[in-house]
Amino acid sequence: MNQRTQHNQNKPWIYRNSLSIFFLSIFFITLSGQALTGWKELNSELAELNGKQVSLSHYLTSGHFISATFENFESEFLQMSLYVLITIGLRQIGSAESKKLEENEDVDREPRPSSDAPWPVKRGGWILWLYSNSLSIAFCILFLICWALHFYGSWENNNLELSLKGKPEENILHYLGGSKFWFETFQNWQSEFLSVASIVLLTIFLRQKGSPESKPVDSPDWKTGK
């Protein structure tokens, strides 16, 4: 164990993992809030249509909850998968979120086996190739899973609404070709693309002291990268 690793291990566990703890905590808090308010919202809609009220446990497996939850997850994972892949080759002069315009960076160098390297690097071959692309692969898989669950939940919820109104249910292929599902989809996707464009462009001119997402406060606007 080198000196830096040993120094890091001396820090309290909660300090070493405080960033993930914070975001996972507020994730579960807000997801719980969504579940409770969504449950009340669905029961309010059911009451208006003379439908049977549902319990919270039943709501958590309903199309209403599944669609709303995975619709948001889907757009986030799409954003991250595209961001990871697109930033390999594309650049934005002056942005803290871009690689430098000409020179190679550490992320571009070929992996070298060492005592501290992850085991796939030491193994080499196809395992190393898979590991070298594992971040984008993971985000793409998560996006596809969430897209499928969003679609399923949206279809289920749509058919519940139709049945309560005394209308025939839609088959899954007909619903896939309709506008409702894609309206839900595009309204989430475009917001994620706007947020990425915002951080790419705003980090050219604006700063936040101490944040790894910002350039140093005294860096010139034209400097690309952190």
Residue, then its C-alpha position, 0 to 999 in steps of 0.5 A: m500500500n503506497q503512502r497516498t493510499q494509506h493516508n486516504q484510509n486514515k480518513p473516516w469512512i463517511y468522509r471518504n464516501s460522503l459524495s455518494i452517501f449524500f446523493l443516494s440519501i436524497f435519492f431515496i428521500t425524493l423517491s419516497g416522496q414521489a411514491l407517496t404523492g403519486w399514490k395519492e394522485l392516482n387514488s384521486e384520479l381513480a375516485e373521479l372515475n369511480g375506480k377502486q382505491v389502491s394500497l401503497s404496496h399495490y401502487l408501487t407495482s402499478g403502471h402509474f409508478i413504474s412509468a413515472t419512475f423509469e421515465n426519469f431514470e431513462s433520460e438520466f442514463l441516456q444523458m450520461s451514456l451519450y456524455v461519456l461517449i460524445t466527449i471522447g471525440l468532440r470538443q468545446i473550446g473553453s469548457a471545463e467539461s471538454k478535453k483539451l483541443e489538441e494534446n492527449e490526456d491521461v484518459d487517452r493513454e493505453p492502460r499499463p499493468s501495475s501493482d495498483a492497476p485493477w485486475p482486468v488491466k493485469r489480465g488483458g485481452w477481451i477482458l481489458w477491452l470490456y473493462s476499458n468500455s465498461l462505463s459506457i456499456a453500463f450506462c447504455i444497458l441501464f438506459l435500455i432497461c429503464w426505457a423498457l420499464h417506462f414503456y411497460g408502465s406507461w402502457e399499463n397506466n394508459n390501459l387502466e385509464l381506458s378501462l375506467k372510461g369504458k374504452p377498449e384497451e390498446n395492444i402493446l404495438h399500437y401503443l408503441g406507435g402512438s404519440k402519448f408514449w413518445f411525448e412522455t419520452f421526448q419531453n424528458w430527453q430534451s431537458e437532459f440535453l439542455s442541462v448538458a449543453s448548459i454545463v458545457l457552455l456555462t463553465i466557459f465563463l462561470r466558476q465555482k471555487g472548490s468544485p471539480e466541475s469548474k475551472p480554477v477561478d483564475s483560469p482564462d475563459w479560452k482555457t479548455g479543460k480543468 
